[in-house]
Amino acid sequence: MNLFKRLITLAVFSSAVVGWVGAEAIPPIDKTPVIVFINGKKYYIHTVKAGDTLYSIAKAYEVSEAAIKECNPSSADGLKIDQTIKIPVPEKVQAEARAEKKRKREYLNHKIKAGETLYGIARDYNISVATLMEDNPDVNPQTLIIGQTLWVRKAEIGSSSEQEAKADMAEYADNLNKATDDGYIYHVVMPGETIYSLARRFGITENEFVAMNDVDGGLKSGAVVRVPDPDHNIKQVAELAEADAAKEQAQPAGGRHAGNVSFRAIPSSETLEVALMLPLEVSSRPNASYVEFYQGFLLGLEELKEQGRGAVNLTLYNTAHDQLKVQQIVGSESFASTDLIVGPVYEDELKPVVDFAEANGVPVVSPLANLSAVESPTLFQLAPAAENKYDKIGNLIDGGRDIYLIYASANDGEFEKEILAELEGKPRYSYTYSYNQRSIFTPRDASSPAISDMADVLKGERPCLFIVLANSETDVDRILGTISSANTSIVERGTKSAQYVVLGTSRWGRFNNIDHTSFFNNNVVMISTYHAKRDSEAVRDFDSRYIETYGMLPSLYSYRGYDAAMIFVAGMRSDIEYRMLDKRYAPLQTEYKFRQTGEGGRYVNQEWMRVNYNSNYTITLE
């Protein structure tokens, strides 16, 4: 079955105010040397530190404040610590770099040939990719031009290893992933990977992969390719919901109903009328993610039919993320007899739908958004409540473990903020990780003892919790490797090692080059909104039916669509009378349990998934 082409949108990271510093007392800016190409243009990738202002950053990078605002529109409202912003590389810097590279006595010339990659060229000269990029600022590692000349620094030839070249390319891809939100994940091709294996890994067809990447000359090791980001649209939904909340916090959309609404269960002898409202096409651009949601929903309906749950009449509406169109849909004759509404996706479209639902006693399912502005006793939110995210790590931070926070030069600001809130008032140690021929853990405060060897920490009797806040793939990989190596060395000497757990973030799943064996070796724990792995019989069965029906692997959206159908279409036959309360639902692996926010409020899923990677190479869920 042919799917719509995936949407490609470009967004930049937003910022908020942290403070103001007078011009005569500008704090020093840690200017990054990292440059990436985005849509053919060169940008520095700068992580905002405490005290940074638009003025001080602009001065450090020799660009105007207006140029930074243009590349990062929301920076006009201020900057936020640990946010990543793009800064255009000024032409002056590019010109100076080009002039310096023309000193032929210090450089060799390399003319790019068909099929070459920057990684391959670096390996030919045993020089680091980072050095090649520094000396050739006009070269885009993603799209080398045949016949273009590269400057190769003679003094650096023979100074770099294959592993360093791989790490350089991985860092470049990591910076692209941090700096862009264009609907793609950037991946460095590893030896042995093929178009077929990558297409299978990322849940797309080989034709889709080829259409997204220039692989006419074959897939080369070290090349940077792009694949669809499965979380892209979910992130857009969350950002739009947050913006809607800021606009409408004084006047909640749809109004708050004075009391609860009574729902009527539809007996299986009656046909259930279901409205599915999705943005299948926005501004004439089709959206494959919501097609996949629809496909998963259809498989759920088919399964319910096989179970004898009664007839269902499904009407699919394209909302196009257009409030006026949503109003027209709700006012249409076909919508009047609806018993269950799934959608719309965006919070700013909910008001007319909620008004209809409250007037007619019809439940509304918000399938993806984390709602903040809309309250209605007709509304069910599948996304788990943000305030419950870390409830399931209570046994890890109850005082029975020594807690070690591990930072690095670049950190996951959102994860850090959440963790510090959970650890407020609890003792812990804090370290900054760095690497210089070996792993170094530098104490961040006087209360944190020096660590000369991680094995010394694991020789203690108390269990440990390592919370890794680093967001660089290379740093995370090295930190996990250091901890597991220390544990292995202790055990091999016949000494007892302390029991330990590493708490990470589900965003590690985006890392392409970390061997997930290290997750098992370190007893990694993650908190996730959704989990569906093929070690589950239910997931395998669903995957088989999906592949048989649609000819491709299901995505996160496919699973979500299936869950929505299995919970609420089935629920309309009985559980809806009890407002879906006091019951857990797990159509595949992810669990749902609903609780009302208060009298007249919406019903919100309370279940986050705790994913445990166990040392016996099993995954358990809580």
TORTITI-611351 format. One record per atom (N, C-alpha, C, CB): x, y, z. Coordinates in steps of 0.1 Angstrom, whole numbers, plus 5000, padded with zeros to 4 digits. Glycine has a CB too. Layout:
REM TORTITI-611351
XYZ;...
END
This chain:
REM TORTITI-611351
500849885000;500050005000;500950125000;499050005012;500750224991;501550344990;501150445001;501450404976;502150485008;501950585019;502250725014;502750555031;501650825020;501950965017;503450985021;501051065025;504051075013;505451115016;505451185030;506051195005;506551165037;506651235050;506951385049;507851165058;506251455058;506451595058;507851635063;505451665067;508451735057;509651795061;509451935065;510751775050;509651965078;509552105082;510852145090;508352125092;511152265089;512352315096;511952405108;513252395087;512452375120;512152455131;513552475138;511152385141;513552575147;514752595155;514452595169;515452735151;515452575178;515152565192;514752705197;516452505199;513852695207;513352825213;514152855225;511852815216;514052985230;514753035241;513853115250;516053115237;514253135262;513553225272;514553295280;512553135281;514153405287;514953495294;515653425306;514253615299;516953455308;517653405321;518253525328;518653305317;518453635322;518953755329;519553855320;520053705339;520053965325;520654075317;521954115323;519654195316;522954145315;524254185319;524654315312;525354075317;525054415319;525454535313;526554525303;525854635323;526654615293;527554605282;529054615288;527354715272;529154685299;530554705304;531054575312;530654825312;530154485314;530554365322;530054235315;529954375336;530454225303;529954105295;530753985299;530154135280;530153875304;530853755308;531453695295;529953655315;532553625297;533153555285;532253445279;534553495289;532153445266;531353345259;532253225255;530653405247;531853105258;532552985254;532252955240;532252865264;532953015231;532653005216;532952865211;533453115208;531952805205;532052675200;532752665187;530752605199;533652565184;534252555171;533352475161;535552485172;532252415167;531452325159;530652405148;530452245168;530752355136;529952415125;529252305118;530952495115;527952325115;527252225107;526552295096;526152155116;526252215086;525452265074;523952225076;526052195061;523152325074;521652305075;521052375062;521052355088;520452295054;519952355041;520952435033;518752435044;522152385033;523252445025;523952565032;522652485012;523452605043;524152715050;524852665063;523052825054;525952745066;526752705078;526352775090;528252735074;526352695101;525952755114;526952705125;524452725118;527252795135;527752745147;526652695156;528552865155;526852595164;525852535173;526252575187;525752375171;525552665193;525952725206;524952675217;526052875205;525452625228;524652595239;524652705249;525152455246;523452765253;523452875261;523852845275;521952935261;524652925281;525152915295;524553025303;526652915296;524653015317;524153115326;524853245323;524353075340;524153355321;524753485319;524853525304;526053485325;524653425295;524653455281;523453545277;524653325272;523753645269;522653725263;522853735248;522753875270;521753775242;521853795227;523053885224;520553845221;523153995231;524254085228;525654025230;524154205238;525853955241;527153895243;527553785233;527353845258;526453705230;526753595220;527053655206;525453505219;526253765202;526453825189;527853885188;525453935187;528353945199;529654005199;530753895198;529954085212;530553785205;531553675205;531653615191;531153565215;530553595184;530553535171;530653625159;529353445170;530653755163;530853865153;529653865143;532153845145;528453855148;527253865140;526353955147;526553725138;525254005140;524354095146;523254015154;523654175135;522654085164;521654025172;520453985162;521154115183;520254075152;519154045143;519353915136;519054165133;520653885132;520953755125;520653635134;522353755121;520953645147;520653535156;519053525157;521253565170;518353635159;516953625160;516253565147;516353765163;516853605136;516253545123;516453395123;517053615111;517553345128;517753195127;517053125139;519253165128;516753205149;516053145161;514953245166;517153125173;513853245159;512753345161;512353365175;511553305153;512253255183;511753275197;512853325206;511353145202;514053345201;515153405210;514853555212;516453395203;513953615204;513553745207;512853765220;512553795196;512353655226;511753655239;512753625250;510553555240;514053605247;515053575257;515653445254;514453585271;516653405263;517453285261;517153195274;518853315260;517353065272;517152965282;518352885284;515852875279;518852865296;520052795299;519952645293;520352785314;520952605286;521152475280;520352455268;520652365290;519752565263;519052555250;520152565239;518052665248;519852505227;520752505216;520252605206;520952365210;521152695201;520752795191;521752785179;520652935197;521252825168;522052825156;522552975153;521252775143;523852985150;524453115148;525053115134;525453155159;524653195124;525253185111;526653225111;524453285102;527453145104;528853175103;529053295094;529653045097;529653405099;529853525091;530753505079;530353645100;530553575068;531353565056;532753595059;530753645045;532953695068;534353735072;535153615077;534353845082;534553535085;535253415091;535553315080;534453345102;534553295071;534753205060;535853245050;533453185052;535953375048;536953435039;538353415045;536653585035;538453445058;539753435065;540153295064;539653485079;539253195067;539553055067;540053015053;538452975071;539453055043;539853015029;541253075026;538853065019;541453195030;542753255027;543953185034;542753405031;543653145046;544753075054;545052945048;544353065069;544052875043;544252735038;545052735025;542952675036;545252855019;545952855006;547452855008;545552974999;547952845020;549352825022;549852685019;549752865037;550152675006;550352535001;551452455007;550652544986;552452535013;553552455019;553052385032;554652555023;551852415037;551352355049;550352245046;550852455059;549852245033;548752165030;548952085017;547452245029;548251965016;548151895004;546751924998;548351735006;546651904985;545351914978;544851774976;545451994965;543551754979;542851624976;541651664967;542551554989;541551604955;540351634947;539351514949;540751634932;538151554953;537051464957;536651374945;535851534963;536651244947;536251154936;534851104939;537251034935;534251044928;532950984930;532950874940;532450924916;531950874949;531750774959;532550794972;532150644953;533350904973;534150934985;533250994995;535351014981;533550975008;532951045019;534051105027;532150945028;533651205035;534651275044;535351175053;534051395052;534551085058;535150975067;536150895060;534050885072;535850855047;536850775040;538050855036;536150725027;537950985033;539151065030;539951075043;538751205025;539351095054;540051105067;540850985070;539051135079;540250865067;540950745069;542150725059;539950625067;541950775047;543050755037;544350835042;542650815023;544150945049;545251025053;545551005068;545051175050;544750925075;544850905090;544851045097;546150825093;543851125093;543651255098;542251265104;543951365088;542051345114;540751355120;539751425111;540751425133;538451375111;537451445104;537251585108;536051375105;537451605122;537351745127;538351845121;537451745142;539551795119;540551875112;540251905098;541951805113;539751805090;539351835077;538251935076;538851705070;537251925085;536152025085;536652165089;535051975095;537552165098;538052295103;538852365091;539052285115;539552285083;540452345073;539652365060;541552255070;538452305059;537652325047;536152365051;537652185039;536052485056;534752525061;533552525051;534852665068;533952535038;532852535028;532452395024;533352615016;533052295029;532652155025;531552105034;533852065026;530452055028;529351995036;529651845036;527952035029;529851795048;530151645049;528951555044;530351605063;527751615043;526651535038;526551525023;525351595044;527151625016;527051625002;528351674996;525851714997;529351584995;530651614989;530451634974;531651514992;531151734968;530951764954;532151704946;530851914951;531851614936;532951554928;533751664922;532351454918;535151654923;536051754917;536351864926;535351814905;535651884937;535951984947;537351954954;534852004958;538152054957;539452034963;539352054978;540452134957;539951954985;540051965000;541552005003;539651835006;541652085014;543052105020;543252005030;543152255025;544451935030;544751835039;546051875047;544951695032;545851905059;546951965067;548151855069;546452005081;549251895064;550351795064;550751755078;551551855057;550751845087;551251825100;550351725108;551351945108;549151705103;548151615110;548051485104;546851685111;548651465092;548551335085;549251225094;549351335072;548451115096;548951005104;548651015119;550350985102;547951125123;547751155137;546451105143;547851295139;545551045135;544251005139;543950865136;543151095133;543050805145;542750665143;541350645137;542750585156;541050525133;539650505127;538550535137;539550355122;538850495150;537850515160;537550665162;538250455173;538650745161;538450895163;537650955151;539850965164;537950895139;537250945127;535750915128;537750875114;535450795133;534050755136;533350845146;533950605140;534150875157;533650955167;533351105162;534550965179;534251145153;534051285147;532751285139;535251325139;532551185131;531351185123;530051165131;531451075113;530151085142;529051075151;528751205158;529350965161;529751275162;529551405168;528851505159;530851465174;529351505146;528751585136;527251555135;529451575122;526851425134;525451385133;524751425145;525351235130;525351415157;524751445169;524451595170;525551405181;525351675165;525151825165;523951865155;526451895161;523951795144;522851815134;521551785141;523051735121;521451675148;520251625155;519851725166;520351495161;520851795172;520451895182;520052025176;521651915191;520552055165;520352185159;519152195150;521552235151;518652085145;517552085136;516352005141;517952025122;515252045137;513951975140;513151965127;513252055152;513851915117;513251915104;512451785100;514251935094;512251695111;511551575108;512451455105;510551595097;513751475107;514651365104;515651345115;515451405091;516151225116;517351185124;518451165115;517051055133;519651225118;520851205110;521651085116;521651335109;522151005107;522750875111;524050855103;521850755109;525150815110;526350785104;526450635100;527550825113;526650605087;526650475082;527850395088;526650465067;527550285094;528550195100;528950085090;528150135113;530150035091;530549925082;529549805083;531949875086;529249755072;528249645072;526849685070;528449565084;526449805073;525149855071;524749865056;524849985079;523549835053;523049845039;521749925039;522849705033;521349955026;520150035025;518949945030;519850065010;519049815028;517949725033;517949725048;518149585028;519149715055;519149705069;518749835076;520549665074;519149945070;518750075076;517250105074;519650185070;516750065062;515350085060;514550005070;514950045045;514949875072;514249795082;514349855096;514849655081;515549895099;515849945113;514950065116;517349985115;514750155106;514050285109;512650275104;514750395102;512150155100;510750145097;510250215084;509950185108;511050215074;510650275061;511050175050;511350415059;510550205038;510850115027;512250155021;509750125016;512750065013;514050105007;513850214997;514649974999;512750224990;512550334981;512450464988;511250314973;511850465000;511750595008;513150635013;510850565020;513950535017;515350565021;516150625009;516050445026;516050564998;516750614986;516250754982;516550524974;514950784983;514450914980;514951024989;512950914980;515350985001;515751085011;517251105011;515351045025;518051025004;519451025005;520051004991;519950915014;521251074989;521951054976;522850934977;522751184973;522250824972;523050694973;523150634959;522350594983;523250714949;523350664936;524650584934;523350774925;525650624941;526950554940;527050444950;528050644941;526050404957;526050304967;526150364981;527250214965;525950294991;525950335005;527350315010;524950265014;528050425015;529450425019;529550435034;530150535012;530450355040;530650365054;531150515058;531750265059;530650565068;531050705072;530150815066;532450725068;529250775057;528350875051;527250915061;527650825038;526851045060;525751085069;524451075061;525951235074;523550995066;522250985059;521151035069;521950835055;519951055063;518851095071;517650995070;518351235067;516950985081;515750895082;514750965090;516150755088;513450925088;512351005095;512550985110;511050945091;512251105117;512251105132;510851065137;512651245137;510650955143;509350905147;508750995158;509350765153;509551075165;509051165176;508751305171;509951165187;509051335158;508951475153;507551535155;509351485139;506551465150;505251525151;504651535165;504251445142;505051435174;504651435188;505251555194;505051305195;506551585191;507151705197;506451835192;508651715193;506051835179;505351955175;504051975182;505051945160;503351855185;502151865192;502351925206;501451725193;503351875213;503651935226;503952075226;504851855232;504752125216;505152265215;503952345212;506152285204;503052305203;501852375200;500952385212;501052315188;500852275220;499952275231;500552375242;499952135237;501852375243;502452475253;502152615248;503952455254;502252645235;501952775230;500552815233;502352795216;499652715230;498252745232;497952775247;497352615228;498552705256;498352725270;498752865274;499152625278;499852915268;500253045272;499353155267;501653075266;498653125255;497753225250;496453225257;497553195235;496053105262;494653085266;494553055281;493952985258;495653075289;495553035303;494553115311;496953055309;494253235306;493153315314;491753275310;493353455311;491653195298;490353165293;490453025287;489853265283;490252915295;490452785290;489452755278;490252675301;490052685268;489152655256;488052565260;490052595245;486852585255;485752505257;485052525270;486252365256;485652595279;485052625292;485052505301;483652675290;484952515314;484952405323;483452375326;485752435336;483152245324;481752205326;481452205341;481552065321;480252245345;479952255359;480052125367;478552315361;479852015360;479851885367;480251775357;478551845373;480151655361;480551545352;479451515342;480951425360;479851445331;478851405321;478651255322;479451445306;477451215320;477151075320;477251025305;475751045326;477950915304;478150855290;477250735289;479550815287;476750705278;475850585275;476650485268;474550625267;476750365273;477350255266;476550205255;477650135276;477150175243;476350135232;476449985231;476950195219;475249915232;475249775232;475749715219;473849715235;476349595219;476949545207;475849515196;477649415210;474649515199;473549505189;473349625181;472249465196;473949745186;473749865178;475049895171;473349975188;474949965160;476150015153;476750135160;475850045138;478050135163;478750245170;479250335159;479950185179;478950465161;479350565151;480650635157;478250675149;481750625150;483050675154;483550775144;484050565156;483950895150;484550995141;486051005145;483951135144;486950985135;488350995136;488851115129;489050865130;489351215137;489751345132;491251365133;489051455140;491851355121;493351365120;493751465109;493851225116;494951525111;495451615101;496251545090;496451725107;495451465082;496051385072;496851465061;495051305065;496451595059;497051675050;496951825055;496351665036;498151885056;498252025061;498852115050;498952035074;498152225046;498652305035;499052235023;499952385040;498152135019;498352055007;499551955008;498552144995;500051945020;501151845021;500651725030;502451915028;500751605024;500251485032;501151455043;500151365022;500551395054;501351365066;501251215068;500751435078;502351145066;502350995066;502150945081;503650945061;502551025091;502450975104;501050945108;503151075114;500151035104;498751015108;498050915099;498051155107;498550895087;498050785079;498450655087;498750775065;499550645093;500050525100;499150515113;501450535104;498750625119;497850615131;496550555126;497650755137;496050605115;494750555109;494850405106;494350635097;495950365101;496150225097;496150135110;497450205090;496850175120;496750105133;495350105139;497750165143;494650215138;493250215143;492450115135;492750365141;492550105122;491750015114;492049865118;492150035099;493349835121;493649695126;492949675139;495149675127;492849775148;492149755160;490749725158;492349875169;490049805149;488649775146;488449635140;488149885136;489349595132;489249455126;489349355137;490349435115;490249375147;490349275157;489149275166;491649305166;488549385169;487349395177;486149325170;486949545180;486149345156;485049275149;485249125150;485149325134;486449075149;486648935151;486248885164;488148895148;486348965174;485948935188;484448945190;486649025198;483748985180;482248995181;481849115190;481748875187;482549225189;482249345197;481149435191;483449425200;480549385180;479549465174;480049545162;478949565184;479049605154;479449675142;479849815145;478249675132;480849865137;481350005139;481250075125;482750005144;480750195125;480750285113;481850395115;479350335110;482950385109;484050485111;483950585100;485350405111;483950715104;484050825095;485450895097;482850925096;486250905087;487550975088;487451115083;488650895080;487851205091;487851355088;489251405088;486951435098;489651475077;490951545076;490751685082;491451555061;491351715094;491151845100;492151945094;491451835115;493251905088;494151995081;494752095091;493552065069;494652065104;495152165114;494552305111;496652175115;493252305108;492552425105;491252435114;492152425089;491252545122;490152555132;488852575125;490452675141;488852655114;487552675107;487052545101;487752775096;487952455096;487552335090;486952235101;488752265083;487552245113;487052165124;485652205128;488052175136;485452335128;484052385131;483052335120;484052535131;483452335108;482652295097;482352145098;483252315083;483352065102;483151925104;482151895115;484451855107;482351965127;481451945138;479951985135;481952025150;479852085126;478552135122;477852055111;478552275119;478551955106;478051885094;476951785099;479151815087;476151745089;475051655092;475651515096;474151635080;476651475089;477251335092;477851325106;478351305082;478251445112;478851435125;477851435136;479751565127;476551465133;475551485144;475251355151;474251535137;475451235145;475051105151;476251045157;474451015141;477451115159;478651055164;478451005178;479851145162;478950885181;478950835195;480350845202;478550685195;481450845194;482750855200;483650935190;483350715202;484451025196;485251115188;486751085192;484951265190;487551045182;489051035185;489751145177;489550885180;490351235184;490951355178;490151475182;491051345163;490451585177;491551615168;492951615176;491451755162;494051615169;495351605174;495751725182;496351575163;495451845177;496051965183;495052035192;496352065171;495552085203;494652145213;493952265208;495552185225;494452345199;493752465195;492552425186;494752555187;492352305183;491152265175;490052205184;491552165165;490352195197;489452115205;488152185209;490152075217;488052315210;486952385215;485652345209;487152535214;485452355196;484152325190;483752175192;484052355175;484852085192;484551945195;484051925209;485851865192;484751985219;484351975233;482952025235;485352045242;482652145228;481252195230;480252095225;481152325222;480452035214;479551935208;479451815218;480051885194;480551775223;480651655232;479851675245;482051615235;480051795251;479351825263;477851835261;479851955269;477451885249;476051905246;475351775244;475851995234;476151675239;475551545235;476051425243;475851525220;476851445253;477251335261;478151235254;476151265267;479051295246;479951205237;481351215242;479851255222;482051105244;483451115249;484451155237;483950975254;485451235241;486451275231;487851225235;486451435230;488551165226;489851105230;490951195223;489950965225;491851255231;492951325226;494151225225;493351455235;494551185213;495451075212;496951095214;495251015198;497351225213;498851245214;499251365223;499351275200;498451475223;498851595229;498851585245;497951715225;499751655251;499751675266;499051805268;501251675272;497751795271;496851915272;497151995284;495351865272;496852125282;497152215294;496052325295;498452285292;495352365284;494352475284;492952425284;494552555272;492652305279;491352255278;490952165290;491152185265;489852195296;489252105307;487852075303;489352175321;487551945303;486151905300;485951765305;485851915285;484851735311;484551595316;484251505305;483351605326;484251545292;484151455281;485451415275;483251525270;486551475280;487851465273;488751355280;488551595273;489351265272;490251165277;491651195270;489751025274;492651205278;494051225273;494851105274;494651345281;495351055263;496150935262;497550955267;496150875248;498151075264;499451115269;499551115284;499951255263;500551055290;500551045305;500851185311;501650955310;500251205323;500451325331;501851355334;499551325343;502351475331;503751515332;504151505347;503951655327;503251535356;503651545370;503851405376;502551605378;503451295369;503651165374;504851095367;502451075371;505651165360;506651105352;507651015359;507451205344;508051065371;509150985379;508550915391;510251085383;507250895391;506750825403;507350685404;505250805401;507650625393;508150485393;509650465396;507850415380;510350575399;511750565404;511850595418;512650655395;510750595425;510750625440;511650535447;509350615445;511750405444;512550305451;514050335448;512250165447;514350415438;515750435435;516350565442;515950455420;515350645447;515850775453;515250785467;515350895445;514950675474;514350675487;515350685499;513450555489;516650705495;517650715506;518450585507;517050745519;518050485500;518750355501;519950345492;517850245499;520250445484;521350445474;522150575475;520850415460;523450565472;524250685470;523950725456;525750655472;523650855454;523250915441;524350995435;521950995443;524750965423;525751035416;525151105403;526950935412;525151235403;524751305391;526051325382;524151445394;525951285369;527051295360;526751385349;527451155355;527351505349;527251605339;528351585328;527251745345;528251665318;529351665308;529451805302;529151555296;530151825292;530251965286;528952005280;531351975275;528151915275;526751945270;525851845277;526751925254;524651905282;523751825290;522351835285;523851865305;521551735289;520151735286;519451825296;519551595286;519151955293;518552055302;517252015307;518552185295;516351955299;515051915303;515151805314;514151875291;515951705311;516151595320;516751645333;517151485314;517751735333;518351785345;517351855353;519451885341;516451935347;515452015355;514451915362;514652105345;514051815354;513151715360;513751645372;512651625350;515051605370;515651525380;515951605393;516951465375;516451725391;516751815403;515451845411;517351945398;514351855404;513051865411;512751745419;511851895401;512951625414;512751505421;513651485433;512851385412;514951535432;515951515442;516051625452;517251495435;515051725451;515151835460;515151795475;513951935458;516251835482;516351805496;517051675498;515051805502;517351595488;517951465489;519451475487;517351365479;520251405495;521751415493;522151345480;522451345505;523151405474;523751345461;525051405459;522751365449;525851335450;527151385446;527051425431;528251275448;527851535427;527751585414;529151585408;527051725414;529251545395;530551545388;530351585374;531151395389;531451645368;531451675354;532351575347;531951825351;531851505337;532651405330;533451475319;531751295324;534651425317;535451465305;536351345301;536351595308;536951365290;537851255285;539151305280;537151165274;540251255285;541551295280;542451175281;542151415288;542451085272;543050955272;542450855282;544550975275;541650905291;540950825301;539750905306;541850785313;538850845312;537650905317;537950985330;536450805320;537551105331;537751195343;536451245349;538751315339;536251225362;535051275369;535551385378;534351155376;535251505375;535651625383;534451665393;536051745374;534651665406;533651715415;533151855412;534151705429;531851875412;531252005410;531052085422;529951985403;531152025434;531052095447;531852035457;529552095451;532052095468;532952055479;532451925486;533152165489;531151895485;530551785492;530751655484;529151805494;531251665471;531451545463;532851505464;531051575448;533151385469;534551335470;535151315456;534651215478;536551325456;537251295443;537051155439;538751335444;537051125426;536950995421;538150975412;535650965413;539150895416;540350865408;540050745399;541550845416;539250655404;538950535396;537450495399;539950415400;536650475389;535250445392;535150315400;534550425378;536150225399;536150105406;536050125421;537350015403;536650235426;536650275440;535250305445;537550395443;534450355436;533050385439;532250255441;532350475429;532450165432;531750035431;532249935442;531749975418;533349965448;533749875459;533049895472;535249895461;532250005473;531550035485;530449935487;531050175485;529849935499;528749845503;527449895499;528849815517;527250025498;525950085495;525650075480;525850225500;524350045477;523950045463;524150185457;522549995461;524350195444;524550325438;523450355427;525950335432;523150485425;522350525414;523150635406;520950585418;523550605394;524150695385;523150765376;525350635377;523050895377;522050965368;522851035358;521151055376;522850995345;523651045335;522951155327;524150935325;523351285329;522651405323;523251445310;522751515333;524451385306;525051415294;524151385282;526451345292;524151475272;523351445260;524151425247;522351555258;525451415248;526251375237;526351225236;527651445238;526151175224;526251025223;527550975227;525950995208;528651045223;529951005226;530150995241;531051095220;529751105248;529951115263;529150995270;529451245268;527850985266;527050875272;527650735270;525650875266;528150715258;528750585255;530050565264;529150575240;530850665265;532050655273;531750635288;532950775271;530750715293;530350705307;529850565310;529250805310;528950515302;528450375304;529650275303;527350345294;530550295293;531650195292;532550205304;532450235280;532750325310;533650335322;533050265334;533850485325;531750285336;531150225347;531050065346;529650275349;530750015334;530649875333;532049805333;529949835319;533049875328;534449825328;534849815343;535349915320;534549915351;534949915365;534249795372;534550045372;533049775369;532249665376;532949535372;530749675372;533249515359;533849395354;535149365361;533949395339;535949475362;537349455368;537249405382;538149585367;536249455390;536049415404;535649275404;535049505410;534649235396;534149095396;535148995392;532849085387;535949035382;537048945378;538048915388;537648995365;538249015397;539248995408;538648915420;539749125413;537348875418;536748795429;536248885440;537648695434;536149015438;535649105448;534149135445;536449235448;533449155456;532049195454;531849335450;531249165467;531049355440;530849495435;529449545440;530849505419;529349675443;528149725447;527049715437;528349875451;525849695441;524649685431;524449825427;523449625438;524249845414;524049985409;523049985397;525350045404;522450095395;521550125384;521950255377;520050135389;521850265364;522050395357;520650445352;523050365345;520350565356;519150625351;519450715339;518450705362;518750685328;518950765316;517650815311;519650685305;517650865299;516450925293;516050845280;516651075289;514850835277;514350755265;514950815253;512850755265;515450945253;516051005241;517250935237;516251155244;517850855246;519050775242;518750675231;519550695254;517450645229;517050555219;517350615205;515550525220;517550745204;517850805191;519350795188;517550955191;520150755198;521650745195;521850625186;522450725208;522550645175;522750545165;523950445167;522850605151;524950495174;526150425175;526550365188;527250515170;525650375198;525850305211;525350165210;525150385222;526250075214;525849935215;524949915227;527149835216;523749875224;522749865235;523049755245;521349835229;524049675242;524549585252;524949655265;525749505247;525449785263;525949855275;524749895284;526649985270;523549905278;522349925286;522049815296;521049955277;522249685291;522049575299;523149565309;521949445291;524449585305;525549575314;525449665326;526849595306;524749775324;524749885334;523349895341;525050015328;522449795339;521149795345;520449935343;521249765360;520449975330;519950105327;518350105329;520250145312;517850215335;516450235336;516050365329;516050245352;514950365322;514450475315;512950495317;514750465299;512450615317;511050645318;510550685305;510750745330;509550625300;509150645286;507550665285;509550535276;507150735276;505650755274;505150625267;505350875265;505950555259;505450445252;506550335250;504950485238;506150215250;507150105248;506449995241;507650055262;507049955230;506649835222;507849775216;505549885211;508249655221;509349585216;508949445211;510449575227;509649395202;509149275195;509549145203;509849265182;509949165216;510049045224;508749015231;511149075235;507749095228;506349075233;505549005223;505749205237;504848895227;504048825217;502948905211;503448705224;502348995219;501249085214;501849175203;500649165226;503049235206;503649325196;503949245183;504849395202;504549135185;504949055173;503749015165;505648925177;502648985171;501448945164;500849075156;500348895173;500849185163;500449305157;501349345145;500349425167;502649335147;503549365136;503349275124;505049345141;503049145126;502849055115;501649095107;502748905120;500549125114;499249165108;499449295100;498149175118;500249385106;500449515100;501249505087;501149615110;502349425088;503149405076;502349335065;504449315080;501549235069;500749165059;499749255052;500049045066;499249345060;498149435055;498749555047;497349485066;499849615052;500349735046;501649725040;500349845057;502349615041;503649595035;504749665041;503549625021;504649705053;505749785060;505649765075;505749935056;506749795082;506749785097;505949895103;508249785102;505249865114;504549975120;505450075127;503549915130;504950195129;505650305136;504950325149;505650435128;505550415157;504950455170;503450495168;505750565177;503250575157;501850615154;500950505152;501850715142;501450395145;500550285142;500150215155;501350185134;501150205165;500850145178;499750225185;502050125186;499950355185;499050445192;497650445186;499550595191;497550435173;496250425167;495550295171;496350425152;496250185171;495750055176;495250065190;496749945174;496050115199;495750135213;494450205215;496850195221;494350325208;493150405209;491850325205;493250535200;491950255194;490750175190;490450065201;491050105177;491449985205;491249875214;490749925228;492549795216;491150045232;490650095245;489250155244;491650195251;489150245235;487950325235;486750275227;488250465231;487050215215;485950155208;485350035216;486450105194;486249955222;485849845230;485149905243;487049755234;485750015248;485150075260;483750125259;486050185265;483450165246;482150225244;481050125246;482050285230;481349995246;480349885248;480049865263;480849755242;480949915272;480649895287;481349995296;481049755290;482749995295;483550075305;483250225305;484950045303;482750275294;482550425293;481550465303;482150455279;480550385307;479550425317;480250455330;478550305319;481450395333;482150415345;483350515342;482750285351;483250585331;484250685327;485650625326;484150805337;485750495323;487050425321;487950435334;487850495310;487350455345;488050465358;488250325364;487350555367;489350325373;489650205381;489950075373;488450175391;490550095361;490849985353;492150015345;489749945344;492949915344;494249935335;493949865322;495449865342;494449935312;494349885298;495749875292;493549985289;496049755285;497349735279;497149655266;498349655289;496649725256;496449655243;497649585238;495949745233;498849645239;500149585235;501049565247;500849665223;501949665249;502749655261;502549775270;504249655257;502349895264;502150015272;500850015279;502250135263;500850055292;499650055301;499050195301;499950005315;497750195303;496950315305;496050305317;496150355292;495950405325;495050405336;494550555338;495650355350;493250575338;492850715337;492350765351;491650725327;492650895353;492150955366;491651095362;493250955376;490551145368;490051275365;490851385373;488551275369;491051495366;491751605372;491051675383;492251705362;489751645384;488851715394;487451715388;489351855397;486451755397;485051755392;484951845380;484151805404;484451795369;484251875357;485551875348;483852005360;486551805352;487851815345;488051695336;489051815355;489151695328;489351585319;489951465326;490351635308;489951355319;490551225324;491951205317;489551105321;492951185326;494351185321;494951055324;495151305327;495650995314;496350875317;497450895327;496950825303;497650805337;498550825347;499850735345;497950795361;499850655335;500850545334;502050585325;500250425330;503150615331;504450615324;505050475325;505450725330;505850445315;506450315315;507950325320;506450255300;508250245330;509550225335;510150105328;509650215351;511250135320;511850025312;513149995318;512050075297;513249865323;514449815329;515249725320;514049745342;516549765317;517449675310;518249595321;518449755301;517949465321;518549385332;519849315327;517549275336;520649285337;521949225334;521849085328;522849215346;520749025329;520548895322;520048905308;519648805330;520149035302;519749065289;518249045286;520548975279;517449075296;515949085294;515549225297;515248985304;514349265292;513749395294;512449375302;513549475281;512349435313;511149425321;510449565322;511349365335;509149565323;508449695323;507649705336;507449695311;507549835341;506749865353;505849975349;507749895365;
END
